[in-house]
Amino acid sequence: MSKDVGKMPSRRQIFAGAVRNVTGALLAGVGAAVLMKRHRLVREGKCANRGICRGCEVFDRCGLPAALSAKSVIARTVNVAE
């Protein structure tokens, strides 16, 4: 019986583990919510990148007015440079 008592975690260890697990779950939940919101905005045709087209990961297939305008400017710039 004395061997089992030494292996039991202390109250502090249990509390620290619970806090660690809850914090990890909250961070994962917030990350998932952010990703879901971004995908929903893109599906609804709203800019998920706040109108900053350069460097946007969906710029090539984006059909929003700001992206189309940026694409036409890039196309004109490339044609002028050639």
ABEGO torsion letter per residue (X at the ends): XAAAAAABBBAAAAAAAAAAAAAAAAAAAAAAAAAAAAAAAAAAGBBAAGGBABGBAAAAABABAAAAAAAAAAAAAAAAAX
